[in-house]
Amino acid sequence: MQLDRRQKLMLLKFSAYGFLKNLRFFEPLILLYFTVAKGLSYTEFGMLVAVREACVYLLEVPTGVVADVTGRRRTMMLCFASYIVSFAVFTWGGSFWTFVPGMVLFAAGEALRSGTHKSMIMEHLDRSGMSDQKVRYYGFTRSMSRLGSALSALGVGIFAFLGGDYGVIFPATMVPYALAFMLMMTYPAELDGDTSRA
């Protein structure tokens, strides 16, 4: 796959996105965080998960409209902002009812992200005349996502082995998500898609 300088830069950015968004240091420890560190019951934790999943489902269509109206880059920036605010709520909240809006914000981030970045990659490939390279190009970006997941799991494993404080898992995840937010700001405007039709 021969790429010019601009195409290599975009491949690097797309790969960096996948790497950063999969640095979810909270994921393996989320049950322990809410039940041990925050004192929720298993029922309350289950209810929070139910709120999250229901909201992701309910927000899929409205967030698609947001992407069509505001553009994909802004949608992805809103996605990461929503995640970061939810992580702040989880970090400093102290009760079930303070975590509910955090879960709604997290769900909004999930719904905003769903399919948006992939459509940006496909838009780039179409505009660059590289539609025939979709499988190889997207495969490379996915491999970087998997690397992020692997390093995240390794980091959390070491953290848990050393008996670390669960309270740092969400602030730790804010760092790569803030970097991903800034990365979205560097994407070219042409990847927003046609917002004039919305």
C-alpha positions as CSV (number, residue, x, y, z in Angstrom):
1,M,0.0,0.0,0.0
2,Q,1.8,3.1,-1.3
3,L,0.8,6.3,0.5
4,D,1.8,9.9,0.0
5,R,2.7,12.1,2.9
6,R,-0.8,13.4,3.6
7,Q,-2.3,9.8,3.5
8,K,0.4,8.6,5.9
9,L,-0.4,11.4,8.3
10,M,-4.1,10.6,8.2
11,L,-3.3,6.9,8.7
12,L,-1.2,7.9,11.7
13,K,-4.1,10.0,13.1
14,F,-6.7,7.3,12.6
15,S,-4.5,4.8,14.3
16,A,-3.7,7.2,17.2
17,Y,-7.5,7.6,17.7
18,G,-8.0,3.8,17.9
19,F,-5.1,3.5,20.3
20,L,-6.2,6.3,22.6
21,K,-9.9,5.4,22.7
22,N,-9.0,1.8,23.8
23,L,-7.0,2.9,26.8
24,R,-10.0,2.3,29.0
25,F,-8.2,1.7,32.3
26,F,-11.5,1.5,34.2
27,E,-13.0,-1.4,32.2
28,P,-11.7,-4.5,34.0
29,L,-12.1,-2.9,37.4
30,I,-15.4,-1.0,37.0
31,L,-17.5,-3.5,39.2
32,L,-14.9,-3.3,42.0
33,Y,-14.7,0.5,41.7
34,F,-18.4,1.0,42.2
35,T,-19.0,-1.7,44.8
36,V,-15.8,-1.6,46.8
37,A,-14.5,2.0,46.4
38,K,-17.9,3.7,46.1
39,G,-20.0,1.3,48.3
40,L,-22.8,0.6,45.8
41,S,-24.7,-2.7,46.1
42,Y,-24.5,-5.2,43.2
43,T,-28.2,-4.3,42.4
44,E,-27.3,-0.6,42.2
45,F,-24.3,-1.3,40.0
46,G,-26.6,-3.5,37.7
47,M,-29.1,-0.6,37.5
48,L,-26.3,1.7,36.4
49,V,-25.3,-0.7,33.7
50,A,-29.0,-1.0,32.6
51,V,-29.2,2.9,32.5
52,R,-26.1,3.0,30.3
53,E,-27.3,0.3,27.9
54,A,-30.8,1.7,27.6
55,C,-29.4,5.2,27.0
56,V,-27.0,4.0,24.3
57,Y,-29.9,2.4,22.5
58,L,-32.2,5.4,22.9
59,L,-29.5,7.9,21.8
60,E,-28.4,6.1,18.6
61,V,-30.7,8.0,16.3
62,P,-30.5,11.4,17.9
63,T,-26.7,11.3,18.0
64,G,-26.7,10.3,14.3
65,V,-28.7,13.5,13.6
66,V,-26.2,15.5,15.6
67,A,-23.4,14.1,13.4
68,D,-25.3,15.0,10.3
69,V,-26.0,18.5,11.4
70,T,-22.8,19.5,13.2
71,G,-20.3,17.4,11.3
72,R,-18.3,14.3,12.3
73,R,-15.3,16.0,13.8
74,R,-17.4,18.1,16.2
75,T,-19.5,15.0,17.0
76,M,-16.3,13.1,18.0
77,M,-15.1,16.1,20.1
78,L,-18.5,16.1,21.8
79,C,-18.2,12.4,22.3
80,F,-14.9,12.7,24.1
81,A,-16.1,15.7,26.1
82,S,-19.1,13.6,27.2
83,Y,-16.8,10.7,28.3
84,I,-14.5,13.0,30.2
85,V,-17.3,14.7,32.1
86,S,-18.8,11.3,32.9
87,F,-15.4,10.2,34.3
88,A,-15.3,13.3,36.5
89,V,-18.8,12.4,37.8
90,F,-17.7,8.8,38.6
91,T,-14.5,10.1,40.3
92,W,-16.1,12.7,42.5
93,G,-19.6,11.4,42.8
94,G,-20.5,9.6,46.0
95,S,-23.9,8.0,45.6
96,F,-26.0,6.0,43.2
97,W,-28.1,9.0,42.2
98,T,-25.0,11.1,41.4
99,F,-23.7,8.3,39.1
100,V,-26.9,8.0,37.1
101,P,-26.2,11.3,35.1
102,G,-22.6,10.1,34.7
103,M,-23.9,6.9,33.1
104,V,-26.2,8.9,30.8
105,L,-23.2,11.1,29.7
106,F,-21.1,7.9,29.2
107,A,-23.9,6.5,27.1
108,A,-24.0,9.7,25.0
109,G,-20.3,9.3,24.4
110,E,-20.8,5.8,23.2
111,A,-23.7,6.7,20.9
112,L,-21.9,9.7,19.5
113,R,-18.8,7.6,18.7
114,S,-20.8,4.7,17.2
115,G,-19.9,4.5,13.5
116,T,-18.8,8.1,13.3
117,H,-15.1,7.6,13.2
118,K,-15.4,4.7,10.8
119,S,-17.4,6.9,8.4
120,M,-14.5,9.5,8.6
121,I,-12.0,6.8,7.6
122,M,-14.2,5.7,4.7
123,E,-14.7,9.3,3.6
124,H,-11.0,9.9,3.6
125,L,-10.4,6.7,1.5
126,D,-13.1,7.7,-1.0
127,R,-11.7,11.2,-1.4
128,S,-8.2,9.9,-1.8
129,G,-9.2,7.4,-4.5
130,M,-8.2,4.5,-2.2
131,S,-11.5,2.8,-1.9
132,D,-9.9,-0.5,-3.0
133,Q,-7.6,-0.3,0.1
134,K,-10.4,-0.2,2.7
135,V,-9.7,-3.6,4.2
136,R,-5.9,-3.1,4.5
137,Y,-6.2,0.5,5.7
138,Y,-9.0,-0.1,8.2
139,G,-7.2,-3.3,9.3
140,F,-4.1,-1.4,10.2
141,T,-6.1,1.1,12.3
142,R,-7.9,-1.8,14.1
143,S,-4.5,-3.3,15.0
144,M,-3.6,-0.1,16.7
145,S,-6.9,-0.2,18.6
146,R,-6.0,-3.8,19.7
147,L,-2.6,-2.6,20.9
148,G,-4.3,0.1,23.0
149,S,-6.5,-2.6,24.5
150,A,-3.6,-4.9,25.2
151,L,-1.5,-2.1,26.9
152,S,-4.6,-1.0,28.9
153,A,-5.1,-4.5,30.2
154,L,-1.5,-4.9,31.0
155,G,-1.4,-1.6,32.8
156,V,-4.5,-2.5,34.8
157,G,-3.1,-5.9,35.7
158,I,0.1,-4.4,37.0
159,F,-1.9,-1.8,38.9
160,A,-4.2,-4.4,40.5
161,F,-1.2,-6.6,41.4
162,L,0.5,-3.7,43.2
163,G,-2.7,-3.1,45.1
164,G,-3.4,0.4,43.7
165,D,-6.2,2.7,44.6
166,Y,-9.2,2.2,42.5
167,G,-9.9,5.9,42.6
168,V,-7.3,6.6,39.9
169,I,-8.9,4.5,37.1
170,F,-11.2,7.2,35.8
171,P,-8.7,10.1,36.1
172,A,-6.1,7.9,34.3
173,T,-8.5,7.3,31.5
174,M,-9.2,11.1,31.2
175,V,-5.6,11.6,29.9
176,P,-5.8,9.6,26.7
177,Y,-9.4,10.8,26.1
178,A,-8.3,14.4,26.4
179,L,-5.6,13.6,23.9
180,A,-8.1,12.0,21.6
181,F,-10.3,15.2,21.9
182,M,-7.3,17.3,20.8
183,L,-6.6,14.9,18.0
184,M,-10.1,15.3,16.6
185,M,-9.4,19.1,16.4
186,T,-6.5,18.3,13.9
187,Y,-8.7,16.3,11.5
188,P,-9.4,18.1,8.1
189,A,-12.8,19.8,7.7
190,E,-13.6,17.7,4.6
191,L,-14.1,14.7,6.9
192,D,-17.2,16.3,8.5
193,G,-19.3,15.1,5.6
194,D,-22.1,17.0,3.9
195,T,-23.7,19.0,6.7
196,S,-25.6,21.2,4.3
197,R,-28.3,18.6,3.7
198,A,-29.2,18.3,7.4
